């Protein structure tokens, strides 16, 4: 078998799969596009789970505060914050001081704002995870097409050498035209991969923007700005959605 054919049909060793933790510790410059996307999915999944834990903690605190002030029937257990207005109505005939009512309203409203804020983060992470997953699938498929196209190009060039030899006996230039067409296909696939990478970089920039927002609003004294914080996160999510539709 010729060296060329050996190169084509040589068996590839299966690549050892890297764990997300290993990817996170690696230098992104040394990773393939697919591994960088996997790394980002892992980070977003981790952030999503952290956000869910924070939502559950906020709900638990709000529920405890409500139970401390009002009598809560069993049908509203564990969902006191969502059923707050109904619980208040059921307790209308029970004497509760005005200042206490004002204070519990303030506490519940505060927790609801924080829950709403965390839910906006949840939507953001879910949106990124969905887009990253699509990017990963597209990248794997495009890289496979690229590999197949390069293999076909090599075979075409190999056959062109034979045709060039034969053309000395018969003027046949059709092989050159075919090779040029194959090269155009290769450029199209490489352009597709570049577009996937650019889209991935855009999503990474959005993730970095959220990190900046987190640093801006992490001070407990800025909790009064939770509405602004939430609005900024929703702008980022809408930016991602708009990019997707273009």
C-alpha positions in Angstrom: 0.0 0.0 0.0 1.3 3.5 -0.9 2.3 6.0 1.7 -0.6 8.2 0.6 -3.2 5.4 1.1 -1.7 4.5 4.4 -2.2 8.1 5.5 -5.8 8.0 4.5 -6.8 4.7 6.0 -4.6 4.9 9.1 -6.7 4.3 12.2 -7.0 7.2 14.6 -6.5 6.6 18.3 -9.6 7.5 20.2 -9.1 10.9 22.0 -9.3 10.8 25.8 -12.2 12.8 26.9 -11.4 15.7 29.3 -13.4 16.4 32.4 -15.1 19.8 32.6 -13.0 20.5 35.7 -9.8 19.9 33.7 -11.0 22.1 30.9 -11.8 24.9 33.4 -8.2 24.8 34.7 -6.6 24.7 31.2 -5.4 27.8 29.3 -8.2 28.6 26.8 -5.7 29.3 24.1 -4.6 25.7 24.2 -8.1 24.3 23.9 -10.1 23.4 20.7 -13.2 25.4 20.0 -15.3 22.4 21.1 -13.5 22.1 24.5 -13.9 25.9 25.1 -17.6 25.6 24.4 -17.9 22.6 26.7 -16.0 24.6 29.4 -18.5 27.4 29.0 -21.5 25.1 29.2 -20.0 23.6 32.4 -19.5 27.1 34.0 -23.0 28.1 33.1 -24.5 24.9 34.5 -22.6 25.5 37.7 -23.8 29.1 37.9 -27.4 28.0 37.1 -27.3 25.5 40.0 -25.9 28.2 42.3 -28.7 30.6 41.3 -31.3 27.9 41.9 -29.9 27.4 45.4 -30.0 31.1 46.1 -33.7 31.3 44.9 -34.6 28.4 47.2 -32.8 30.1 50.1 -34.6 33.4 49.5 -37.9 31.6 49.3 -37.2 29.8 52.5 -36.4 33.0 54.4 -39.5 34.8 53.0 -41.7 31.8 53.9 -40.3 31.8 57.5 -41.0 35.5 57.9 -44.6 35.1 56.7 -45.2 32.1 59.0 -43.9 34.1 61.9 -46.5 36.8 61.4 -49.5 35.0 59.9 -51.4 31.7 60.4 -50.7 29.7 57.2 -53.1 27.0 56.2 -51.6 23.6 55.1 -52.5 24.3 51.4 -50.1 27.2 51.4 -47.2 25.5 53.1 -43.8 25.9 51.3 -45.3 28.4 48.9 -46.1 31.2 51.3 -44.2 33.9 49.4 -46.2 33.1 46.2 -49.5 33.0 48.1 -48.7 36.0 50.3 -51.8 38.1 49.3 -54.1 35.2 49.9 -52.6 34.5 53.2 -53.0 38.1 54.2 -56.7 37.9 53.3 -57.2 34.8 55.4 -55.7 36.7 58.4 -57.8 39.8 58.0 -60.0 39.0 61.1 -56.9 38.4 63.2 -55.5 41.5 65.0 -52.1 42.3 63.7 -50.5 45.6 64.5 -50.2 48.2 61.7 -46.5 48.6 62.0 -46.0 44.8 62.0 -48.0 44.6 58.7 -46.0 47.4 57.2 -42.8 45.7 58.2 -43.8 42.2 56.9 -44.9 43.8 53.6 -41.5 45.4 53.3 -39.7 42.2 54.1 -41.8 40.1 51.6 -41.4 42.8 48.9 -37.7 42.8 49.4 -37.4 39.0 49.1 -39.6 39.0 46.0 -37.3 41.6 44.4 -34.3 39.4 45.1 -36.1 36.3 43.8 -37.0 38.1 40.7 -33.4 39.2 40.3 -32.1 35.7 40.6 -34.7 34.4 38.2 -33.5 36.9 35.6 -30.0 35.4 36.0 -31.5 31.9 35.6 -33.0 32.9 32.3 -29.7 34.4 31.2 -27.7 31.2 32.0 -30.4 28.9 30.4 -30.2 31.1 27.3 -26.4 30.8 27.1 -26.5 27.0 27.8 -29.0 26.5 24.9 -26.9 28.6 22.5 -23.6 27.0 23.6 -25.1 23.6 23.0 -26.2 24.6 19.5 -22.7 26.0 18.8 -21.1 22.8 20.0 -23.2 20.6 17.7 -22.6 22.9 14.7 -18.8 23.0 15.4 -18.5 19.2 15.7 -20.5 18.8 12.4 -18.5 21.5 10.6 -15.2 20.0 11.7 -16.3 16.6 10.5 -17.3 18.1 7.1 -13.9 19.9 7.0 -12.0 16.6 7.7 -14.0 14.8 5.0 -13.5 17.6 2.5 -9.7 17.7 3.1 -9.6 14.0 2.6 -11.5 14.3 -0.6 -9.2 17.1 -1.8 -6.1 14.9 -1.1 -7.6 12.1 -3.2 -8.5 14.6 -6.0 -4.9 16.0 -6.0 -3.6 12.4 -6.0 -5.8 11.5 -9.0 -4.8 14.8 -10.7 -1.2 13.7 -10.7 -2.3 10.6 -12.7 -4.4 12.7 -15.0 -1.6 15.1 -15.7 0.5 12.1 -16.7 -2.3 11.0 -19.0 -2.8 14.5 -20.4 0.5 14.3 -22.0 -1.1 11.8 -24.3 -4.5 13.5 -24.4 -5.3 17.1 -23.5 -7.7 16.7 -20.5 -8.0 19.6 -18.1 -11.3 18.6 -16.4 -9.5 17.4 -13.3 -8.1 20.9 -12.6 -11.7 22.4 -12.8 -13.0 19.8 -10.3 -10.1 20.5 -7.9 -10.9 24.2 -8.0 -14.6 23.5 -7.1 -13.5 21.3 -4.2 -11.3 24.1 -2.9 -14.3 26.4 -2.9 -16.2 24.0 -0.7 -13.3 23.9 1.7 -13.3 27.7 2.0 -17.1 27.7 2.6 -16.7 25.2 5.5 -13.9 27.2 7.0 -16.0 30.3 6.8 -18.8 28.4 8.6 -16.4 27.4 11.4 -15.2 31.0 11.7 -18.9 32.2 12.1 -19.5 29.7 14.9 -16.3 30.8 16.7 -17.4 34.5 16.4 -20.8 33.7 17.8 -19.2 31.8 20.7 -16.9 34.8 21.4 -20.0 37.1 21.4 -21.7 34.9 24.0 -18.5 34.9 26.1 -18.5 38.7 26.1 -22.1 38.6 27.4 -21.0 36.3 30.2 -18.2 38.6 31.1 -20.6 41.6 31.1 -22.7 39.7 33.7 -19.6 39.2 35.8 -19.0 42.9 35.7 -22.6 43.5 36.8 -22.2 41.0 39.6 -19.1 42.9 40.9 -21.0 46.3 40.6 -24.0 45.1 42.6 -22.4 42.6 45.0 -22.3 45.1 47.9 -25.3 44.5 50.3 -25.7 48.2 50.5 -26.7 48.2 46.8 -29.7 45.9 47.2 -32.0 48.9 46.8 -30.7 48.9 43.2 -31.9 45.3 42.5 -34.5 46.6 40.0 -31.7 48.3 38.0 -29.5 45.2 38.3 -32.4 43.0 37.0 -33.0 45.4 34.1 -29.3 45.2 33.1 -29.4 41.4 33.1 -32.6 41.3 31.0 -30.9 43.7 28.5 -28.0 41.2 28.2 -30.5 38.3 27.6 -32.4 40.3 25.0 -29.1 41.1 23.3 -28.4 37.4 23.0 -31.9 36.6 21.7 -31.6 39.4 19.1 -28.2 38.1 18.0 -29.7 34.6 17.6 -32.5 35.9 15.3 -30.1 37.8 13.0 
